[in-house]
Amino acid sequence: MRQRDLHGESGALVGHELLAGFALLGCSGTLLLEHESGLALIVLAEGAVRAQQRLGPDVLGQAGLRFQFNQHAPDQTPRLPSCFPTSVAPLLRALPALNMTRLLRLTDLQTLLGQLREDAFSGLLLLETLGARGLALFAGGKLAAALLEEDGFLRERTEALRALRRAYVGAPEAQLWLRPLETFFVASLVGLASGTRARASESFSGLEAGDQGYRYLHEGRTLLLVEAELRGAFARYALPETLPELSLPDEPPGWEERRFMLTLRGRDALNPMTEVALEFQRTFGRTGRQLLEGLDRGVSVEGVAQLLTLELTELRPWIGKLEQEGLVRPLQPEARSPTR
């Protein structure tokens, strides 16, 4: 994760005093000031205020502010670098490089999600390992979007949460980061994740992908520009009317990696000369046969889901029914799939 510029908390200092300190230093760049009631984004040119944008009430008179300063040549637009400028995922490229709190490795993901819901948390949860990075977005405790990028391959929504859990449990070097974020920014990112494009208007609110990066627009004005290379076409993504709600899959961790072997009845189901095959065809159809054939080849549950272009949540009832009908049984972890 990219190293941040100057950041911290103002303590007893109010925003005006903090701003005066940066003015004395003659700084040029963007100063982000955040309070639970709102935020301000201030562009400084050698210490002088050149431009200012805010969301919610004026926070300059408040103490106990989170602040972050990003140095850059001054202009009229508040800007921050991208957290992941080389990602293949627009959602990760549009994420600003923000100071985050690293969570203890002992954190249980299910417990953490429950706590964030109870706290009505709005912000982001970020996972980083040597080969993967994942993002979960929250608004008022509701888990609204999730994405995981691993070796250039993307998973979204529930599949991303499943892969995120697996990456965290299976990678000792995995790290979790937490960051509160104003709900407007969360909703803008969720809008981008949905991929629903919006028409241009003078009062547009949401995210705009352009040649300079990703602009967060509120009622037509640019609150923040996240600098990143544009991949794809120029587009605007509106705020969703209602935020989706995701939940961590309820199957045991690692279920998607399991493999199954066919019973004698299962092998008969693939033999068109048997009565079992006719009964199987009437009950399970073509999809059931493809599923059974994939499992017979020793493919994992996740691999079969990819072959059938089904989500694991859709595939799980099929697996359960095959087990119930005595057609398959799970291989033990140490077992090997049969050689065909």
C-alpha positions in Angstrom: 0.0 0.0 0.0 1.3 3.4 -1.0 3.0 5.4 1.8 1.0 8.5 2.8 2.2 12.0 3.2 1.8 13.9 6.5 -1.2 12.7 8.5 -2.4 12.5 12.1 -5.0 14.0 14.5 -5.3 17.6 15.5 -6.0 16.9 19.2 -7.1 20.1 20.9 -6.3 22.2 17.8 -9.2 23.3 15.7 -9.1 23.3 11.9 -8.3 27.0 11.6 -5.2 26.5 13.8 -4.1 23.5 11.9 -4.5 25.3 8.6 -2.5 28.2 10.0 0.4 25.8 10.8 0.5 24.6 7.2 0.4 28.2 6.0 3.5 29.0 8.1 5.3 26.1 6.5 4.5 27.4 3.0 3.1 24.1 1.9 1.5 23.4 -1.5 -0.9 20.5 -2.0 -4.2 19.2 -0.7 -5.1 19.2 3.0 -7.9 16.8 4.0 -9.7 17.6 7.3 -12.3 15.1 8.6 -14.7 15.2 11.5 -17.7 13.0 12.3 -19.9 15.8 11.1 -18.3 16.4 7.7 -15.0 17.1 5.9 -13.0 19.8 4.1 -10.6 19.5 1.2 -8.3 22.5 0.9 -5.8 23.3 -1.8 -2.8 25.3 -0.6 -0.4 27.2 -2.8 2.8 28.0 -0.8 0.6 28.2 2.3 -2.2 30.3 0.9 -5.7 28.8 0.4 -6.3 28.6 -3.3 -9.5 26.4 -3.3 -11.7 24.7 -0.8 -14.4 22.1 -1.0 -16.5 20.7 1.9 -19.1 18.1 2.6 -21.5 18.7 5.5 -21.0 21.5 8.0 -17.9 23.6 8.2 -15.3 21.6 10.2 -12.6 24.3 10.5 -13.9 25.4 13.9 -13.8 21.8 15.2 -11.1 20.1 17.3 -10.2 16.4 17.2 -9.9 16.3 13.4 -8.2 13.6 11.3 -6.0 15.3 8.8 -3.9 14.2 5.9 -1.7 16.4 3.6 -0.7 15.4 0.0 2.0 17.5 -1.5 1.5 18.5 -5.2 1.8 21.4 -7.5 -1.2 23.7 -6.7 -4.2 24.1 -8.9 -8.0 24.6 -8.2 -8.8 20.9 -7.6 -8.2 18.9 -4.4 -6.4 15.7 -5.3 -5.0 12.6 -3.7 -3.1 9.8 -5.4 -4.7 6.4 -6.0 -4.2 3.7 -3.4 -3.7 1.1 -6.1 -2.8 2.9 -9.4 -1.8 -0.3 -11.2 -4.8 -2.4 -10.3 -6.9 -3.9 -13.1 -10.0 -3.0 -11.1 -11.5 0.5 -11.5 -12.8 0.3 -8.0 -9.3 -0.1 -6.5 -7.8 2.5 -8.8 -10.5 5.0 -7.7 -9.8 4.4 -4.0 -7.8 7.4 -2.7 -4.6 6.7 -0.8 -5.7 7.4 2.7 -4.1 6.8 6.1 -5.6 3.6 7.6 -5.5 1.7 10.9 -4.0 -1.7 10.8 -5.9 -4.3 12.7 -4.4 -7.0 14.9 -3.8 -10.3 13.2 -6.0 -12.1 15.8 -9.1 -10.4 14.3 -11.8 -12.9 13.3 -13.4 -11.8 10.1 -16.9 -12.9 11.0 -16.7 -11.2 14.4 -15.3 -8.1 12.9 -18.1 -7.8 10.4 -20.6 -8.2 13.2 -18.9 -5.5 15.2 -18.9 -3.1 12.3 -22.6 -3.7 11.7 -23.3 -3.0 15.4 -21.3 0.2 15.3 -23.1 1.4 12.1 -19.6 1.8 10.6 -19.2 3.7 7.3 -15.9 3.3 5.6 -13.7 0.6 4.1 -12.0 -2.6 5.1 -8.9 -3.5 3.1 -7.0 -6.8 2.9 -3.5 -7.1 1.5 -1.4 -10.3 1.0 1.6 -11.0 -1.2 -0.6 -12.0 -4.1 -4.0 -10.5 -3.4 -5.8 -7.3 -2.3 -9.4 -7.0 -1.3 -11.8 -4.2 -0.5 -15.1 -4.2 1.4 -17.3 -1.1 1.7 -19.7 -0.3 4.5 -22.4 2.3 4.9 -24.1 2.6 8.3 -22.9 -0.9 9.2 -24.3 -2.4 5.9 -21.8 -4.3 3.8 -22.5 -2.8 0.4 -19.7 -3.9 -1.9 -16.8 -6.2 -2.0 -14.0 -7.0 -4.5 -10.9 -9.1 -4.4 -8.0 -9.0 -7.0 -5.7 -11.9 -7.1 -3.1 -12.4 -9.9 -5.1 -10.2 -12.2 -8.3 -12.2 -11.6 -11.3 -10.3 -10.0 -14.0 -11.6 -7.8 -17.0 -9.5 -6.7 -19.7 -9.4 -4.1 -20.2 -12.7 -2.2 -17.5 -14.5 -4.2 -15.1 -11.7 -3.2 -16.0 -12.1 0.5 -15.5 -15.8 0.3 -12.1 -15.4 -1.3 -11.2 -12.6 1.1 -11.9 -14.8 4.1 -9.8 -17.6 2.5 -6.9 -15.3 1.8 -6.9 -13.9 5.3 -7.1 -17.4 6.9 -4.6 -19.0 4.5 -1.9 -16.3 4.3 0.1 -15.7 7.5 1.3 -12.4 6.0 -2.2 -11.1 5.3 -3.0 -7.7 6.8 -6.3 -6.0 7.5 -6.7 -2.2 7.4 -9.8 -0.2 8.5 -10.7 3.3 7.5 -13.8 5.4 8.3 -15.0 7.3 5.3 -17.9 9.7 4.6 -20.9 7.9 3.3 -20.9 10.0 0.1 -17.6 8.5 -0.9 -18.6 5.0 0.0 -21.8 5.4 -2.1 -19.8 6.8 -5.0 -17.5 3.8 -5.0 -20.5 1.4 -4.7 -22.0 3.2 -7.8 -18.7 2.6 -9.7 -18.7 -1.1 -8.6 -22.2 -1.6 -9.9 -21.1 -0.4 -13.4 -24.4 1.5 -14.0 -23.6 4.6 -16.1 -25.3 7.9 -15.7 -26.0 10.8 -18.0 -24.1 14.1 -17.7 -25.8 16.9 -15.9 -24.8 20.1 -14.1 -26.0 18.7 -10.8 -24.5 15.2 -11.1 -23.3 13.4 -8.0 -21.1 10.3 -8.1 -17.9 9.2 -9.7 -16.5 10.3 -13.1 -13.8 8.4 -14.9 -11.7 10.6 -17.1 -8.3 11.2 -18.5 -6.9 12.5 -15.2 -8.3 9.8 -13.0 -11.5 9.6 -11.0 -13.4 12.6 -9.9 -15.8 12.5 -6.9 -18.5 15.0 -7.9 -21.2 16.4 -5.5 -24.0 18.4 -7.1 -21.8 19.2 -10.1 -18.7 20.3 -8.2 -15.5 18.3 -7.9 -14.8 17.4 -4.3 -11.8 15.3 -5.0 -9.7 14.0 -7.9 -8.0 10.6 -7.4 -5.1 10.6 -9.9 -4.8 7.3 -11.8 -4.4 6.1 -15.4 -7.8 5.7 -17.1 -8.5 2.2 -18.4 -11.6 2.1 -20.5 -14.0 4.8 -21.7 -14.9 8.1 -20.1 -18.0 7.5 -18.0 -20.0 8.7 -15.1 -21.4 6.4 -12.4 -24.3 7.7 -10.3 -25.0 7.1 -6.7 -27.2 4.1 -6.2 -30.7 4.7 -5.1 -30.5 2.0 -2.5 -27.3 0.4 -1.3 -27.0 -3.4 -1.7 -26.4 -5.5 1.4 -24.0 -8.5 1.3 -23.1 -11.0 4.0 -20.2 -13.4 4.5 -21.1 -16.9 3.1 -22.3 -19.2 5.9 -20.5 -22.4 4.6 -17.4 -23.5 6.5 -14.1 -21.8 5.4 -12.5 -23.8 2.6 -15.7 -25.4 1.5 -15.2 -24.2 -2.1 -11.9 -26.1 -2.3 -13.4 -29.4 -1.4 -13.5 -32.3 -3.9 -16.1 -35.1 -4.2 -16.0 -38.6 -5.5 -18.8 -40.4 -7.2 -20.5 -43.3 -5.5 -21.5 -46.4 -7.6 -24.9 -44.9 -7.9 -23.3 -41.6 -9.1 -21.3 -43.6 -11.8 -24.5 -45.3 -12.9 -26.1 -41.8 -13.3 -23.5 -41.1 -16.0 -24.1 -44.3 -17.8 -26.9 -43.7 -20.3 -27.7 -47.5 -20.3 -29.0 -47.5 -16.7 -32.3 -46.7 -15.1 -30.5 -44.4 -12.7 -29.3 -42.3 -15.6 -32.8 -41.8 -16.8 -34.0 -40.8 -13.4 -31.0 -38.5 -12.9 -31.7 -36.8 -16.2 -35.3 -36.1 -15.2 -34.3 -34.7 -11.8 -31.1 -32.8 -12.5 -31.0 -32.1 -16.2 -28.0 -31.1 -18.3 -26.5 -28.8 -15.6 -26.6 -31.7 -13.1 -24.8 -34.0 -15.5 -22.1 -31.4 -16.2 -21.7 -30.9 -12.4 -21.4 -34.6 -11.8 -18.9 -35.0 -14.7 -16.8 -32.2 -13.3 -16.7 -33.7 -9.8 -15.9 -37.1 -11.3 -12.8 -35.5 -12.9 -11.6 -34.4 -9.5 -12.3 -30.7 -10.0 -12.9 -28.6 -6.9 -16.3 -27.1 -6.1 -14.9 -23.7 -7.0 -13.5 -25.0 -10.3 -16.8 -26.6 -11.2 -18.6 -23.3 -10.4 -16.3 -21.6 -12.8 -16.8 -24.2 -15.5 -20.6 -23.9 -15.2 -20.5 -20.1 -14.8 -22.4 -20.3 -11.6 -21.8 -18.6 -8.3 -20.9 -20.8 -5.4 -24.0 -19.8 -3.6 -26.0 -21.1 -6.5 -24.0 -24.3 -6.7 -24.2 -25.3 -3.0 -27.8 -26.5 -3.1 -26.9 -28.7 -6.1 -24.0 -30.3 -4.2 -26.3 -30.8 -1.2 -28.9 -32.6 -3.3 -26.3 -34.9 -5.0 -25.1 -35.9 -1.5 -28.6 -36.4 -0.3 -29.4 -38.7 -3.3 -26.3 -40.7 -2.5 -24.6 -39.8 -5.8 -21.4 -38.2 -4.4 -19.4 -38.2 -1.1 -16.7 -35.7 0.0 -13.1 -36.7 -0.3 -11.1 -36.4 2.9 -8.5 -33.5 2.7 -5.6 -36.0 2.5 -7.3 -38.1 -0.1 -6.5 -37.9 -3.8 -9.1 -37.8 -6.6 -9.3 -41.0 -8.6 -7.3 -41.4 -11.8 -9.5 -41.7 -14.8 
